[in-house]
Amino acid sequence: MSESNAAPDNASRKPGADIKTPRTPSSLPARLLLLLVTAVLALVGVEIGFRVYYALSNAPLYDLEADNETLWKQKWIDEHQGKDVDHFKGSDEYDPKLGWKPRPNLRNARLDGLAPVSTNSRGWRNPRDFPFDKPPGLKRMVLLGDSFTYGEQEEDDHVWPAVLQEALPK
């Protein structure tokens, strides 16, 4: 019998040489795709877990009692929705399309011990009105934001939009 037909010597083989290991992606895009798919599946699993927990426990998703001002406004809206009612609460006014918005024509109004607030005829946080028609050569900027932009704890000339207006060239 020739040596080529002889059975392989088990002693010369490396342990585990017959076991195939799973291949991992070697390119960067493939690894990033694997990472993205794993993250999405993990987030979906967490979302399903939270939905099942809240469905079985009857726990509230949020606590309206935590903010009495928001609770009062929501109750008022629920009671007066669709009715033609003018109502003001502090520096706010109810609008059926927008909800609560700043009241127009406030002049140094002090509410709840906060700094004085002024609004123009459109309810914008500025004591002066601006024409809708823009004069030629004038550049305008609209600043939209939350309560930090409105700045009800600051006087009119100390809110950041007013400071920005003063800092920009005229």
C-alpha positions as CSV (number, residue, x, y, z in Angstrom):
1,M,0.0,0.0,0.0
2,S,1.4,3.4,-0.9
3,E,1.7,6.2,1.5
4,S,-0.7,8.5,-0.4
5,N,-3.6,6.1,0.3
6,A,-2.8,5.7,4.0
7,A,-5.2,7.1,6.6
8,P,-4.2,10.5,7.9
9,D,-2.3,10.4,11.2
10,N,-4.6,12.0,13.9
11,A,-1.6,12.9,16.0
12,S,-0.3,15.3,13.3
13,R,-3.7,17.1,12.9
14,K,-4.4,20.3,14.9
15,P,-7.2,20.0,17.4
16,G,-10.4,21.6,16.1
17,A,-9.2,21.7,12.4
18,D,-12.4,20.0,11.2
19,I,-14.7,22.5,13.0
20,K,-15.9,25.3,10.8
21,T,-16.3,28.7,12.6
22,P,-19.0,31.1,11.4
23,R,-17.7,33.9,9.2
24,T,-18.0,37.4,10.5
25,P,-18.3,40.3,8.1
26,S,-14.9,41.7,7.4
27,S,-15.7,44.9,5.5
28,L,-16.5,48.1,7.4
29,P,-19.9,48.7,5.6
30,A,-21.0,45.1,6.4
31,R,-20.0,45.6,10.1
32,L,-21.9,48.9,10.3
33,L,-24.9,47.4,8.7
34,L,-24.8,44.5,11.3
35,L,-24.4,47.1,14.1
36,L,-27.4,49.1,12.8
37,V,-29.6,46.0,12.4
38,T,-28.7,44.9,15.9
39,A,-29.5,48.3,17.4
40,V,-32.8,48.6,15.6
41,L,-33.8,45.1,16.8
42,A,-32.8,45.9,20.3
43,L,-34.9,49.2,20.3
44,V,-37.9,47.3,18.8
45,G,-37.6,44.8,21.6
46,V,-37.5,47.5,24.2
47,E,-40.5,49.2,22.7
48,I,-42.5,46.0,22.7
49,G,-41.5,45.3,26.3
50,F,-42.7,48.7,27.4
51,R,-46.0,48.4,25.5
52,V,-46.6,45.0,27.0
53,Y,-45.7,46.3,30.5
54,Y,-48.1,49.3,30.2
55,A,-50.8,47.2,28.7
56,L,-50.7,44.7,31.5
57,S,-50.0,47.0,34.5
58,N,-52.5,49.8,33.7
59,A,-49.8,52.3,34.7
60,P,-50.3,55.8,33.3
61,L,-47.9,56.8,30.5
62,Y,-47.7,60.3,32.0
63,D,-48.9,62.1,35.1
64,L,-51.1,65.1,34.5
65,E,-51.2,65.9,38.2
66,A,-47.5,66.7,38.1
67,D,-48.2,70.1,36.4
68,N,-51.3,71.8,37.8
69,E,-51.0,74.7,35.3
70,T,-51.1,72.3,32.3
71,L,-53.9,70.3,34.0
72,W,-56.0,73.4,34.5
73,K,-55.5,74.5,30.9
74,Q,-56.3,71.0,29.6
75,K,-59.5,70.9,31.6
76,W,-60.5,74.3,30.4
77,I,-60.0,73.3,26.8
78,D,-62.0,70.1,27.3
79,E,-64.9,72.0,28.7
80,H,-64.9,74.9,26.2
81,Q,-63.8,73.1,23.0
82,G,-65.9,74.3,20.1
83,K,-67.6,77.1,22.0
84,D,-67.1,80.7,21.1
85,V,-65.5,81.9,24.4
86,D,-62.9,84.5,25.0
87,H,-60.7,83.5,27.8
88,F,-57.4,84.7,29.2
89,K,-55.1,83.0,31.7
90,G,-52.2,85.2,32.8
91,S,-50.3,86.2,29.7
92,D,-52.0,83.4,27.6
93,E,-55.1,83.5,25.5
94,Y,-56.9,80.4,24.2
95,D,-57.1,80.0,20.4
96,P,-59.2,77.0,19.1
97,K,-56.7,76.4,16.3
98,L,-53.4,77.0,18.1
99,G,-54.3,76.2,21.7
100,W,-52.7,78.7,24.1
101,K,-50.8,81.6,22.7
102,P,-49.4,84.9,24.1
103,R,-52.0,87.6,24.6
104,P,-51.6,90.6,22.3
105,N,-50.9,94.2,23.5
106,L,-49.5,93.5,27.0
107,R,-47.4,96.3,28.4
108,N,-45.1,95.5,31.2
109,A,-47.5,92.9,32.6
110,R,-46.2,91.3,35.8
111,L,-47.7,87.8,36.2
112,D,-47.0,85.4,39.0
113,G,-44.1,87.5,40.3
114,L,-42.1,87.2,37.1
115,A,-40.4,90.0,35.1
116,P,-42.6,92.4,33.2
117,V,-43.7,91.1,29.8
118,S,-44.7,93.1,26.7
119,T,-46.3,91.9,23.5
120,N,-47.3,93.7,20.3
121,S,-50.6,93.6,18.5
122,R,-49.9,90.1,17.1
123,G,-48.8,88.6,20.5
124,W,-45.1,88.6,19.6
125,R,-42.7,89.2,22.5
126,N,-41.8,92.7,21.5
127,P,-43.4,96.0,22.5
128,R,-43.3,97.4,19.0
129,D,-45.2,96.2,15.9
130,F,-43.6,95.2,12.6
131,P,-45.2,95.7,9.2
132,F,-45.8,92.5,7.2
133,D,-44.5,94.2,4.1
134,K,-40.7,94.2,4.2
135,P,-39.0,97.3,3.0
136,P,-36.4,96.8,0.2
137,G,-32.9,96.0,1.4
138,L,-34.0,95.0,4.9
139,K,-33.2,91.5,6.0
140,R,-35.5,89.8,8.5
141,M,-35.1,86.8,10.8
142,V,-37.9,84.8,12.5
143,L,-37.0,83.2,15.8
144,L,-39.2,80.3,16.8
145,G,-38.8,78.4,20.0
146,D,-40.1,77.4,23.4
147,S,-40.4,79.2,26.7
148,F,-36.6,79.9,26.7
149,T,-37.2,81.9,23.5
150,Y,-40.2,83.7,24.9
151,G,-38.3,84.3,28.1
152,E,-41.1,85.0,30.6
153,Q,-38.7,85.2,33.4
154,E,-36.7,88.1,31.8
155,E,-37.5,91.6,30.9
156,D,-38.2,92.5,27.3
157,D,-34.7,93.8,26.5
158,H,-33.0,90.8,28.2
159,V,-34.5,87.9,26.3
160,W,-32.1,86.4,23.8
161,P,-34.0,87.4,20.7
162,A,-33.9,91.0,21.8
163,V,-30.1,90.7,22.6
164,L,-29.5,89.2,19.2
165,Q,-31.5,92.0,17.5
166,E,-29.3,94.6,19.2
167,A,-26.1,92.7,18.3
168,L,-26.8,92.4,14.6
169,P,-26.0,95.2,12.3
170,K,-28.8,97.6,11.5
